[in-house]
Amino acid sequence: MLVKNNFFPLLLVVSFLALAGCATSSIKSIETTNHKAVDIKEWKTSNGVRVLYVYAPELPMVDVQVVFDAGSVRDGNKPGIAKLTGGMLSHGARLGNKNLSVDDISERFESIGAHFSSGSSKDNASISLRTLNDEKWFNKAVATMYAVINAPTFDKTELERVRKQLLISFEGRKQSPSTIANETFNKGLYKNHPYAMPGIGTVKSVKQLSRKDLIRFYKKYYVASNALVTIVGDLNRKKAESLAEKIVGKLPAGKKAKPLPVVEDLKSASSVHHEFPSTQTHIMIGQPGIHRKDKDYFTLYVANHILGGSGFGSRIMQEIREKRGLAYSSYSYFAPMLKRGPFVIGMQTSNGQTAEALNVLKETLTNYVDKGPTEKELLHAKKNITGGFPLRIDSNKDISGYLGMIGFYNLPLSYLKDFNQRIEAVTLAEIKETLKRRIVPDKMFTVTVGRRAN
């Protein structure tokens, strides 16, 4: 067992030899199995928590996840409080008449081979458990998870230890050009919006956060009105309903978190350079992009795959690496969130080639927005995306992750079933029209971190 502050349960290992020589039949088998298996059921617990459930009896295991609307966007004037609160949940909890230490919690999961993790992002916080479904192991894992979610102690000694670890990490972040670039980019893109602030907070804010602050944040956001439960595995509906009740059924109703403010468009182009003692310059160019329920989501998903989301076959990679050798890797992506997440184009290049690389990136983007992709590029992108999709839902872990996304962002329950169909429906005309409407090349924010060329 590992207690980690992240979103990644144990990975299932697939033998390479088992796949060799039978890729086509394997993909068909996976697609058929998962499209049949991903039958999402929905209900609410007695206190109103939404539950999404998939019965998957192929393995004697259960993946359960609880997602709260308690990400760093809820920090307010206390930057870093969401991350620190989420991180402290597994550092002490009350179970029955006993206080469990962080070591006790870890040992309880380890002793039964369970995997527990917690973490937070800008939009939400998540607590996940993977355990065997045999009752003697299962019940212990669930009881421990219940304690972590419902009765964290926010132990003072542990709080100071975790605080010191966070403060030490700030020193490392100062030495990371990619971190500097990302934080500068978000501040320039989002300004006074909650998305502008890094989830880790600031040195000043982390030093000032008190145990009372964490308890107040926990009581406000870790409530039924802000919670979602996902269950995937070898557990029938009746037992799944019981599991959800055990884990979150006693959470107070609380109040639903307030809607986030709208993300505004950039008014003009701007740029920021951070001088950094490195041989490479980190480049990020972008603008506010799309949110999770955006009507243009699938169109821009395909459009970006062609532009810079498909690795070596993308337009940007061809222009930057293959034709000019300016960088080993270059990319573009949309990061949809509750509100409009960033659209980003990025790369690293030698300091002396920064100006040329920036020009090529901007010219490539402008040309793509003006003319759109070719029919050949569109066909290739669709085959690539739809052909690979079954492999993205070929484990309970993958399905659990998708359920969390579907539930938290209130997407249709048919999202997984409809995904390939929605991709296939994208047309060349739609891409061209949407690119011109949504991407504005002459109003991009640009960040460079590295040494200025002499």
DRENDO-1510 file (C-alpha; in Angstrom, 1 decimal, always signed):
<recs>
REC; n; res; u; v; w
REC; 1; MET; +0.0; +0.0; +0.0 .
REC; 2; LEU; +1.1; +3.5; -0.7 .
REC; 3; VAL; -0.5; +6.7; +0.6 .
REC; 4; LYS; +0.2; +9.3; -2.0 .
REC; 5; ASN; -1.2; +12.8; -2.7 .
REC; 6; ASN; -2.1; +12.0; -6.3 .
REC; 7; PHE; -4.8; +10.6; -8.5 .
REC; 8; PHE; -3.2; +7.3; -9.6 .
REC; 9; PRO; -4.3; +3.9; -8.2 .
REC; 10; LEU; -2.2; +0.8; -9.0 .
REC; 11; LEU; -1.7; +0.2; -12.7 .
REC; 12; LEU; -2.7; -3.1; -14.2 .
REC; 13; VAL; +0.2; -4.7; -16.0 .
REC; 14; VAL; -0.4; -6.2; -19.5 .
REC; 15; SER; +2.1; -8.6; -21.0 .
REC; 16; PHE; +3.7; -7.4; -24.2 .
REC; 17; LEU; +4.0; -10.9; -25.4 .
REC; 18; ALA; +0.3; -11.5; -25.0 .
REC; 19; LEU; -0.4; -8.5; -27.4 .
REC; 20; ALA; +2.3; -9.3; -29.9 .
REC; 21; GLY; +1.0; -10.4; -33.3 .
REC; 22; CYS; -2.6; -10.0; -32.4 .
REC; 23; ALA; -3.1; -6.2; -32.2 .
REC; 24; THR; -6.2; -6.0; -34.4 .
REC; 25; SER; -8.1; -8.8; -32.6 .
REC; 26; SER; -7.0; -7.5; -29.2 .
REC; 27; ILE; -8.3; -4.0; -29.9 .
REC; 28; LYS; -11.6; -5.3; -31.2 .
REC; 29; SER; -11.9; -7.5; -28.1 .
REC; 30; ILE; -11.1; -4.6; -25.7 .
REC; 31; GLU; -13.5; -2.3; -27.5 .
REC; 32; THR; -16.3; -4.9; -27.4 .
REC; 33; THR; -15.7; -5.7; -23.8 .
REC; 34; ASN; -15.5; -2.2; -22.5 .
REC; 35; HIS; -18.4; -0.8; -24.5 .
REC; 36; LYS; -20.5; -3.6; -23.0 .
REC; 37; ALA; -18.9; -3.1; -19.5 .
REC; 38; VAL; -19.2; +0.7; -19.3 .
REC; 39; ASP; -22.9; +0.7; -18.5 .
REC; 40; ILE; -23.1; +3.6; -16.0 .
REC; 41; LYS; -25.8; +3.5; -13.3 .
REC; 42; GLU; -26.7; +6.5; -11.2 .
REC; 43; TRP; -28.4; +7.2; -7.9 .
REC; 44; LYS; -28.1; +9.4; -4.8 .
REC; 45; THR; -27.3; +8.5; -1.3 .
REC; 46; SER; -29.6; +9.3; +1.6 .
REC; 47; ASN; -28.0; +12.7; +2.1 .
REC; 48; GLY; -28.0; +13.6; -1.6 .
REC; 49; VAL; -24.5; +12.6; -2.9 .
REC; 50; ARG; -24.5; +11.6; -6.5 .
REC; 51; VAL; -23.1; +8.1; -7.2 .
REC; 52; LEU; -21.9; +6.8; -10.6 .
REC; 53; TYR; -21.4; +3.0; -10.7 .
REC; 54; VAL; -20.1; +0.4; -13.2 .
REC; 55; TYR; -20.3; -3.3; -12.5 .
REC; 56; ALA; -17.0; -4.9; -13.7 .
REC; 57; PRO; -16.7; -8.5; -12.5 .
REC; 58; GLU; -13.6; -9.3; -14.5 .
REC; 59; LEU; -11.3; -8.8; -11.5 .
REC; 60; PRO; -12.1; -9.4; -7.8 .
REC; 61; MET; -11.3; -5.7; -7.0 .
REC; 62; VAL; -13.2; -2.5; -6.4 .
REC; 63; ASP; -12.2; +1.1; -7.3 .
REC; 64; VAL; -14.0; +3.8; -5.3 .
REC; 65; GLN; -13.4; +7.5; -5.6 .
REC; 66; VAL; -14.9; +10.5; -3.9 .
REC; 67; VAL; -14.6; +13.8; -5.6 .
REC; 68; PHE; -15.2; +17.1; -3.9 .
REC; 69; ASP; -15.7; +20.6; -5.3 .
REC; 70; ALA; -12.7; +21.6; -3.1 .
REC; 71; GLY; -9.9; +22.5; -5.5 .
REC; 72; SER; -7.6; +25.5; -5.4 .
REC; 73; VAL; -10.3; +27.7; -7.0 .
REC; 74; ARG; -11.8; +27.7; -3.6 .
REC; 75; ASP; -8.7; +29.1; -1.9 .
REC; 76; GLY; -10.0; +32.7; -1.8 .
REC; 77; ASN; -7.6; +34.9; +0.1 .
REC; 78; LYS; -5.8; +31.9; +1.6 .
REC; 79; PRO; -3.7; +30.5; -1.3 .
REC; 80; GLY; -2.7; +26.9; -0.8 .
REC; 81; ILE; -5.4; +26.0; +1.7 .
REC; 82; ALA; -7.1; +23.5; -0.6 .
REC; 83; LYS; -3.9; +21.6; -1.3 .
REC; 84; LEU; -2.9; +21.6; +2.4 .
REC; 85; THR; -6.3; +20.5; +3.6 .
REC; 86; GLY; -6.6; +17.7; +1.0 .
REC; 87; GLY; -3.0; +16.6; +1.8 .
REC; 88; MET; -3.7; +16.5; +5.6 .
REC; 89; LEU; -6.8; +14.1; +5.3 .
REC; 90; SER; -4.6; +11.0; +5.4 .
REC; 91; HIS; -2.3; +12.4; +8.1 .
REC; 92; GLY; -4.6; +11.5; +11.0 .
REC; 93; ALA; -8.2; +10.5; +11.5 .
REC; 94; ARG; -10.6; +9.3; +14.1 .
REC; 95; LEU; -12.0; +5.7; +13.8 .
REC; 96; GLY; -14.4; +4.7; +16.5 .
REC; 97; ASN; -12.8; +5.6; +19.8 .
REC; 98; LYS; -9.2; +5.6; +18.4 .
REC; 99; ASN; -7.1; +8.3; +16.8 .
REC; 100; LEU; -5.2; +6.9; +13.8 .
REC; 101; SER; -1.9; +8.5; +13.0 .
REC; 102; VAL; -0.6; +8.8; +9.5 .
REC; 103; ASP; +1.5; +5.6; +10.1 .
REC; 104; ASP; -1.6; +3.8; +11.4 .
REC; 105; ILE; -3.6; +4.8; +8.3 .
REC; 106; SER; -0.8; +3.6; +6.1 .
REC; 107; GLU; -0.4; +0.3; +7.9 .
REC; 108; ARG; -4.1; -0.4; +7.8 .
REC; 109; PHE; -4.1; -0.1; +4.0 .
REC; 110; GLU; -0.7; -1.9; +3.6 .
REC; 111; SER; -1.8; -4.8; +5.6 .
REC; 112; ILE; -4.5; -5.7; +3.2 .
REC; 113; GLY; -2.7; -4.8; +0.0 .
REC; 114; ALA; -5.0; -1.8; -0.7 .
REC; 115; HIS; -4.0; +1.3; -2.5 .
REC; 116; PHE; -5.2; +4.7; -1.3 .
REC; 117; SER; -4.4; +8.1; -2.7 .
REC; 118; SER; -5.6; +11.7; -2.4 .
REC; 119; GLY; -4.9; +14.9; -4.3 .
REC; 120; SER; -6.2; +18.1; -5.5 .
REC; 121; SER; -6.3; +20.1; -8.7 .
REC; 122; LYS; -7.6; +23.6; -9.6 .
REC; 123; ASP; -11.2; +22.4; -9.9 .
REC; 124; ASN; -11.5; +19.6; -7.3 .
REC; 125; ALA; -10.1; +17.3; -4.7 .
REC; 126; SER; -10.2; +13.5; -4.9 .
REC; 127; ILE; -9.8; +10.6; -2.5 .
REC; 128; SER; -9.4; +7.2; -4.2 .
REC; 129; LEU; -9.2; +3.6; -3.0 .
REC; 130; ARG; -8.5; +0.3; -4.8 .
REC; 131; THR; -9.0; -2.9; -2.8 .
REC; 132; LEU; -9.9; -6.5; -3.1 .
REC; 133; ASN; -13.6; -7.3; -2.7 .
REC; 134; ASP; -13.1; -10.1; -0.2 .
REC; 135; GLU; -15.0; -8.9; +2.9 .
REC; 136; LYS; -12.2; -9.4; +5.4 .
REC; 137; TRP; -10.0; -7.0; +3.4 .
REC; 138; PHE; -12.7; -4.9; +1.9 .
REC; 139; ASN; -14.4; -3.9; +5.2 .
REC; 140; LYS; -11.1; -2.8; +6.7 .
REC; 141; ALA; -10.2; -0.7; +3.7 .
REC; 142; VAL; -13.6; +1.0; +3.6 .
REC; 143; ALA; -13.6; +1.7; +7.3 .
REC; 144; THR; -10.3; +3.4; +7.0 .
REC; 145; MET; -11.4; +5.4; +4.0 .
REC; 146; TYR; -14.5; +6.5; +5.9 .
REC; 147; ALA; -12.4; +7.8; +8.8 .
REC; 148; VAL; -10.1; +9.8; +6.4 .
REC; 149; ILE; -13.1; +11.4; +4.7 .
REC; 150; ASN; -15.4; +11.9; +7.7 .
REC; 151; ALA; -13.1; +12.4; +10.7 .
REC; 152; PRO; -9.7; +13.9; +9.8 .
REC; 153; THR; -8.0; +15.2; +12.9 .
REC; 154; PHE; -5.7; +17.7; +11.3 .
REC; 155; ASP; -3.0; +16.8; +13.8 .
REC; 156; LYS; -0.9; +19.8; +14.8 .
REC; 157; THR; +2.4; +18.0; +14.7 .
REC; 158; GLU; +1.6; +16.5; +11.3 .
REC; 159; LEU; +0.5; +19.9; +10.0 .
REC; 160; GLU; +3.8; +21.5; +10.9 .
REC; 161; ARG; +5.7; +18.6; +9.2 .
REC; 162; VAL; +3.6; +18.8; +6.0 .
REC; 163; ARG; +4.0; +22.6; +6.1 .
REC; 164; LYS; +7.8; +22.3; +6.2 .
REC; 165; GLN; +7.7; +19.9; +3.3 .
REC; 166; LEU; +5.7; +22.4; +1.2 .
REC; 167; LEU; +8.0; +25.3; +2.1 .
REC; 168; ILE; +11.0; +23.3; +1.1 .
REC; 169; SER; +9.3; +22.5; -2.2 .
REC; 170; PHE; +9.1; +26.2; -3.0 .
REC; 171; GLU; +12.9; +26.3; -3.2 .
REC; 172; GLY; +12.8; +23.6; -5.8 .
REC; 173; ARG; +10.2; +25.4; -7.8 .
REC; 174; LYS; +12.4; +28.4; -8.0 .
REC; 175; GLN; +15.0; +26.3; -9.8 .
REC; 176; SER; +12.5; +24.8; -12.3 .
REC; 177; PRO; +12.1; +26.9; -15.5 .
REC; 178; SER; +9.0; +24.8; -16.5 .
REC; 179; THR; +7.3; +25.7; -13.2 .
REC; 180; ILE; +8.2; +29.4; -13.6 .
REC; 181; ALA; +6.9; +29.3; -17.1 .
REC; 182; ASN; +3.6; +27.7; -16.1 .
REC; 183; GLU; +2.9; +30.0; -13.1 .
REC; 184; THR; +3.8; +33.1; -15.2 .
REC; 185; PHE; +1.6; +31.8; -18.0 .
REC; 186; ASN; -1.4; +31.3; -15.7 .
REC; 187; LYS; -1.1; +34.7; -14.1 .
REC; 188; GLY; -0.9; +36.4; -17.5 .
REC; 189; LEU; -3.8; +34.5; -18.9 .
REC; 190; TYR; -6.2; +34.6; -15.9 .
REC; 191; LYS; -5.1; +37.8; -14.0 .
REC; 192; ASN; -7.6; +38.1; -11.1 .
REC; 193; HIS; -9.5; +34.8; -11.8 .
REC; 194; PRO; -9.0; +31.9; -9.3 .
REC; 195; TYR; -7.3; +30.0; -12.1 .
REC; 196; ALA; -4.4; +32.4; -11.9 .
REC; 197; MET; -3.0; +31.3; -8.6 .
REC; 198; PRO; -0.8; +28.1; -8.3 .
REC; 199; GLY; -2.5; +25.4; -6.2 .
REC; 200; ILE; +0.4; +25.2; -3.9 .
REC; 201; GLY; -0.1; +28.8; -2.8 .
REC; 202; THR; +2.8; +31.1; -1.8 .
REC; 203; VAL; +5.5; +30.9; +0.8 .
REC; 204; LYS; +3.7; +33.7; +2.8 .
REC; 205; SER; +0.3; +32.1; +2.6 .
REC; 206; VAL; +1.5; +28.6; +3.5 .
REC; 207; LYS; +3.3; +30.0; +6.6 .
REC; 208; GLN; +0.2; +31.8; +7.7 .
REC; 209; LEU; -2.4; +28.9; +7.3 .
REC; 210; SER; -3.6; +27.6; +10.7 .
REC; 211; ARG; -5.2; +24.4; +11.8 .
REC; 212; LYS; -8.4; +26.4; +12.3 .
REC; 213; ASP; -8.2; +27.6; +8.7 .
REC; 214; LEU; -8.0; +24.0; +7.5 .
REC; 215; ILE; -10.9; +22.9; +9.6 .
REC; 216; ARG; -13.1; +25.7; +8.4 .
REC; 217; PHE; -12.2; +24.9; +4.8 .
REC; 218; TYR; -12.9; +21.2; +5.3 .
REC; 219; LYS; -16.3; +21.9; +7.0 .
REC; 220; LYS; -17.3; +24.2; +4.2 .
REC; 221; TYR; -16.3; +22.2; +1.1 .
REC; 222; TYR; -16.1; +18.5; +2.2 .
REC; 223; VAL; -19.9; +18.2; +2.4 .
REC; 224; ALA; -22.5; +16.2; +0.7 .
REC; 225; SER; -23.6; +19.1; -1.6 .
REC; 226; ASN; -20.1; +19.2; -3.1 .
REC; 227; ALA; -19.4; +15.4; -3.3 .
REC; 228; LEU; -19.5; +12.8; -6.0 .
REC; 229; VAL; -18.9; +9.0; -5.6 .
REC; 230; THR; -17.7; +6.7; -8.3 .
REC; 231; ILE; -17.6; +2.9; -7.9 .
REC; 232; VAL; -16.1; +0.5; -10.5 .
REC; 233; GLY; -15.5; -3.2; -9.9 .
REC; 234; ASP; -16.7; -6.6; -8.8 .
REC; 235; LEU; -19.5; -5.4; -6.5 .
REC; 236; ASN; -23.2; -5.8; -7.2 .
REC; 237; ARG; -25.6; -2.9; -7.2 .
REC; 238; LYS; -26.9; -3.6; -3.7 .
REC; 239; LYS; -23.4; -3.7; -2.2 .
REC; 240; ALA; -22.4; -0.7; -4.2 .
REC; 241; GLU; -25.3; +1.3; -2.7 .
REC; 242; SER; -24.3; +0.1; +0.8 .
REC; 243; LEU; -20.6; +1.1; +0.1 .
REC; 244; ALA; -21.6; +4.6; -0.9 .
REC; 245; GLU; -23.7; +5.1; +2.2 .
REC; 246; LYS; -20.9; +3.9; +4.4 .
REC; 247; ILE; -18.4; +6.3; +2.9 .
REC; 248; VAL; -20.3; +9.5; +2.5 .
REC; 249; GLY; -23.8; +8.9; +3.9 .
REC; 250; LYS; -23.0; +10.7; +7.2 .
REC; 251; LEU; -21.5; +13.8; +5.6 .
REC; 252; PRO; -23.5; +17.0; +6.5 .
REC; 253; ALA; -25.4; +18.4; +3.6 .
REC; 254; GLY; -23.7; +21.7; +3.6 .
REC; 255; LYS; -24.0; +24.3; +0.8 .
REC; 256; LYS; -23.0; +23.8; -2.8 .
REC; 257; ALA; -19.9; +25.8; -3.7 .
REC; 258; LYS; -20.6; +29.1; -5.5 .
REC; 259; PRO; -20.2; +29.2; -9.4 .
REC; 260; LEU; -16.9; +30.4; -10.6 .
REC; 261; PRO; -16.5; +33.7; -12.4 .
REC; 262; VAL; -16.4; +33.9; -16.2 .
REC; 263; VAL; -13.0; +33.7; -17.8 .
REC; 264; GLU; -12.5; +36.8; -20.0 .
REC; 265; ASP; -10.9; +36.9; -23.4 .
REC; 266; LEU; -7.5; +38.5; -23.8 .
REC; 267; LYS; -7.8; +42.1; -25.1 .
REC; 268; SER; -4.4; +42.2; -26.9 .
REC; 269; ALA; -1.1; +40.3; -27.4 .
REC; 270; SER; +1.5; +40.5; -24.6 .
REC; 271; SER; +4.6; +38.8; -23.5 .
REC; 272; VAL; +6.8; +38.2; -20.5 .
REC; 273; HIS; +10.4; +37.0; -20.3 .
REC; 274; HIS; +12.0; +35.6; -17.2 .
REC; 275; GLU; +15.8; +35.5; -17.3 .
REC; 276; PHE; +17.0; +32.1; -16.1 .
REC; 277; PRO; +20.5; +30.6; -16.2 .
REC; 278; SER; +19.8; +27.7; -18.6 .
REC; 279; THR; +21.0; +26.7; -22.1 .
REC; 280; GLN; +17.4; +26.1; -23.1 .
REC; 281; THR; +14.5; +28.5; -23.3 .
REC; 282; HIS; +11.0; +27.4; -22.3 .
REC; 283; ILE; +8.3; +28.8; -24.5 .
REC; 284; MET; +4.5; +29.0; -23.8 .
REC; 285; ILE; +2.0; +30.7; -26.1 .
REC; 286; GLY; -1.7; +30.7; -25.6 .
REC; 287; GLN; -5.1; +32.1; -24.6 .
REC; 288; PRO; -8.2; +31.0; -22.7 .
REC; 289; GLY; -9.6; +27.9; -24.4 .
REC; 290; ILE; -12.6; +25.8; -23.6 .
REC; 291; HIS; -14.6; +24.4; -20.6 .
REC; 292; ARG; -15.6; +20.8; -20.2 .
REC; 293; LYS; -19.2; +21.2; -21.5 .
REC; 294; ASP; -18.1; +23.6; -24.4 .
REC; 295; LYS; -20.2; +23.1; -27.5 .
REC; 296; ASP; -17.0; +23.2; -29.6 .
REC; 297; TYR; -15.2; +20.6; -27.4 .
REC; 298; PHE; -15.1; +17.8; -30.0 .
REC; 299; THR; -14.4; +20.0; -32.9 .
REC; 300; LEU; -11.4; +21.6; -31.2 .
REC; 301; TYR; -10.3; +18.2; -29.8 .
REC; 302; VAL; -9.8; +17.0; -33.4 .
REC; 303; ALA; -8.4; +20.3; -34.6 .
REC; 304; ASN; -5.8; +20.3; -31.9 .
REC; 305; HIS; -4.8; +16.7; -32.6 .
REC; 306; ILE; -3.8; +17.9; -36.1 .
REC; 307; LEU; -2.1; +21.1; -34.9 .
REC; 308; GLY; +0.1; +19.8; -32.0 .
REC; 309; GLY; -1.7; +17.0; -30.1 .
REC; 310; SER; -0.5; +14.0; -32.0 .
REC; 311; GLY; +3.2; +13.9; -31.5 .
REC; 312; PHE; +5.4; +13.5; -34.5 .
REC; 313; GLY; +2.6; +13.6; -37.0 .
REC; 314; SER; +1.4; +17.1; -35.9 .
REC; 315; ARG; +1.8; +20.3; -37.8 .
REC; 316; ILE; +3.8; +22.0; -35.1 .
REC; 317; MET; +6.2; +19.0; -34.8 .
REC; 318; GLN; +6.7; +18.9; -38.5 .
REC; 319; GLU; +7.6; +22.6; -38.7 .
REC; 320; ILE; +9.7; +22.8; -35.5 .
REC; 321; ARG; +11.5; +19.5; -35.5 .
REC; 322; GLU; +11.4; +17.8; -38.9 .
REC; 323; LYS; +12.0; +20.8; -41.1 .
REC; 324; ARG; +14.1; +23.1; -38.9 .
REC; 325; GLY; +15.5; +21.0; -36.0 .
REC; 326; LEU; +14.6; +23.7; -33.5 .
REC; 327; ALA; +13.5; +21.4; -30.7 .
REC; 328; TYR; +13.2; +17.7; -29.9 .
REC; 329; SER; +9.6; +18.1; -28.8 .
REC; 330; SER; +6.8; +20.7; -29.4 .
REC; 331; TYR; +3.1; +20.5; -28.7 .
REC; 332; SER; -0.3; +22.1; -28.3 .
REC; 333; TYR; -3.2; +21.2; -26.1 .
REC; 334; PHE; -6.5; +22.4; -24.6 .
REC; 335; ALA; -7.0; +21.9; -20.9 .
REC; 336; PRO; -10.8; +22.1; -20.4 .
REC; 337; MET; -12.0; +22.8; -16.8 .
REC; 338; LEU; -15.1; +24.1; -15.1 .
REC; 339; LYS; -14.5; +27.4; -16.8 .
REC; 340; ARG; -12.3; +28.0; -19.8 .
REC; 341; GLY; -9.0; +26.3; -19.3 .
REC; 342; PRO; -5.9; +27.3; -21.2 .
REC; 343; PHE; -5.1; +26.6; -24.9 .
REC; 344; VAL; -1.3; +26.2; -24.9 .
REC; 345; ILE; +1.4; +25.9; -27.6 .
REC; 346; GLY; +4.8; +25.1; -26.1 .
REC; 347; MET; +8.4; +23.9; -26.6 .
REC; 348; GLN; +12.0; +24.2; -25.4 .
REC; 349; THR; +14.7; +25.4; -27.7 .
REC; 350; SER; +18.3; +26.6; -27.4 .
REC; 351; ASN; +18.6; +30.2; -26.2 .
REC; 352; GLY; +20.0; +31.4; -29.5 .
REC; 353; GLN; +17.1; +29.9; -31.5 .
REC; 354; THR; +14.3; +31.4; -29.4 .
REC; 355; ALA; +13.3; +34.2; -31.7 .
REC; 356; GLU; +13.2; +31.9; -34.7 .
REC; 357; ALA; +11.2; +29.3; -32.8 .
REC; 358; LEU; +8.6; +31.9; -31.7 .
REC; 359; ASN; +8.2; +33.1; -35.3 .
REC; 360; VAL; +7.7; +29.6; -36.6 .
REC; 361; LEU; +5.1; +28.7; -33.9 .
REC; 362; LYS; +3.1; +31.9; -34.5 .
REC; 363; GLU; +3.3; +31.5; -38.3 .
REC; 364; THR; +2.2; +27.8; -38.0 .
REC; 365; LEU; -0.7; +28.8; -35.8 .
REC; 366; THR; -1.8; +31.7; -38.0 .
REC; 367; ASN; -1.6; +29.6; -41.2 .
REC; 368; TYR; -3.6; +26.8; -39.5 .
REC; 369; VAL; -6.4; +29.1; -38.3 .
REC; 370; ASP; -6.6; +30.8; -41.7 .
REC; 371; LYS; -6.7; +27.7; -43.9 .
REC; 372; GLY; -7.6; +24.9; -41.5 .
REC; 373; PRO; -6.4; +21.2; -42.0 .
REC; 374; THR; -6.5; +19.2; -45.2 .
REC; 375; GLU; -9.0; +16.4; -45.8 .
REC; 376; LYS; -6.1; +13.9; -45.5 .
REC; 377; GLU; -5.1; +15.3; -42.1 .
REC; 378; LEU; -8.7; +15.1; -40.8 .
REC; 379; LEU; -9.1; +11.5; -41.9 .
REC; 380; HIS; -5.8; +10.5; -40.3 .
REC; 381; ALA; -6.7; +12.3; -37.0 .
REC; 382; LYS; -10.1; +10.6; -36.8 .
REC; 383; LYS; -8.6; +7.2; -37.3 .
REC; 384; ASN; -5.9; +7.9; -34.8 .
REC; 385; ILE; -8.3; +9.1; -32.1 .
REC; 386; THR; -11.0; +6.6; -32.5 .
REC; 387; GLY; -8.6; +3.7; -33.0 .
REC; 388; GLY; -6.8; +4.5; -29.7 .
REC; 389; PHE; -9.9; +5.2; -27.6 .
REC; 390; PRO; -10.7; +1.6; -26.6 .
REC; 391; LEU; -7.2; +1.4; -25.0 .
REC; 392; ARG; -8.0; +4.4; -22.9 .
REC; 393; ILE; -10.8; +2.6; -21.1 .
REC; 394; ASP; -9.3; -0.8; -20.9 .
REC; 395; SER; -9.0; -0.9; -17.1 .
REC; 396; ASN; -11.2; -0.2; -14.1 .
REC; 397; LYS; -8.8; +2.6; -13.1 .
REC; 398; ASP; -9.3; +4.3; -16.5 .
REC; 399; ILE; -13.1; +3.9; -16.2 .
REC; 400; SER; -13.1; +5.3; -12.7 .
REC; 401; GLY; -11.1; +8.3; -13.9 .
REC; 402; TYR; -13.7; +8.9; -16.6 .
REC; 403; LEU; -16.6; +8.5; -14.2 .
REC; 404; GLY; -15.1; +11.2; -12.0 .
REC; 405; MET; -14.8; +13.5; -14.9 .
REC; 406; ILE; -18.3; +12.8; -16.2 .
REC; 407; GLY; -19.8; +13.3; -12.8 .
REC; 408; PHE; -17.9; +16.3; -11.6 .
REC; 409; TYR; -18.4; +18.2; -14.9 .
REC; 410; ASN; -22.0; +16.9; -15.3 .
REC; 411; LEU; -21.4; +15.4; -18.7 .
REC; 412; PRO; -23.9; +13.0; -20.3 .
REC; 413; LEU; -23.7; +9.4; -19.0 .
REC; 414; SER; -23.4; +8.4; -22.6 .
REC; 415; TYR; -20.1; +10.3; -23.0 .
REC; 416; LEU; -17.9; +7.1; -23.3 .
REC; 417; LYS; -20.4; +5.3; -25.6 .
REC; 418; ASP; -20.8; +8.4; -27.9 .
REC; 419; PHE; -17.1; +9.5; -27.9 .
REC; 420; ASN; -16.0; +7.9; -31.2 .
REC; 421; GLN; -19.3; +8.9; -32.9 .
REC; 422; ARG; -18.8; +12.5; -31.9 .
REC; 423; ILE; -15.3; +12.5; -33.2 .
REC; 424; GLU; -16.4; +10.9; -36.5 .
REC; 425; ALA; -19.1; +13.6; -36.9 .
REC; 426; VAL; -16.6; +16.5; -37.0 .
REC; 427; THR; -16.3; +18.0; -40.5 .
REC; 428; LEU; -13.6; +20.0; -42.2 .
REC; 429; ALA; -16.0; +23.0; -42.5 .
REC; 430; GLU; -16.7; +22.9; -38.8 .
REC; 431; ILE; -13.0; +22.9; -37.9 .
REC; 432; LYS; -12.3; +25.9; -40.2 .
REC; 433; GLU; -15.2; +27.9; -38.9 .
REC; 434; THR; -14.5; +27.0; -35.2 .
REC; 435; LEU; -10.8; +27.8; -35.4 .
REC; 436; LYS; -11.5; +31.3; -36.8 .
REC; 437; ARG; -14.1; +31.9; -34.2 .
REC; 438; ARG; -12.2; +30.6; -31.2 .
REC; 439; ILE; -8.5; +31.1; -31.8 .
REC; 440; VAL; -7.1; +34.6; -32.1 .
REC; 441; PRO; -3.4; +34.4; -33.1 .
REC; 442; ASP; -2.8; +38.2; -32.8 .
REC; 443; LYS; -4.0; +38.2; -29.1 .
REC; 444; MET; -1.9; +35.5; -27.6 .
REC; 445; PHE; +0.0; +35.7; -24.3 .
REC; 446; THR; +3.7; +34.6; -24.6 .
REC; 447; VAL; +6.1; +33.5; -21.9 .
REC; 448; THR; +9.8; +32.7; -22.3 .
REC; 449; VAL; +12.1; +31.5; -19.5 .
REC; 450; GLY; +15.8; +31.2; -20.3 .
REC; 451; ARG; +18.8; +33.3; -21.2 .
REC; 452; ARG; +18.4; +36.1; -23.7 .
REC; 453; ALA; +20.5; +35.6; -26.8 .
REC; 454; ASN; +23.4; +38.0; -27.1 .
</recs>
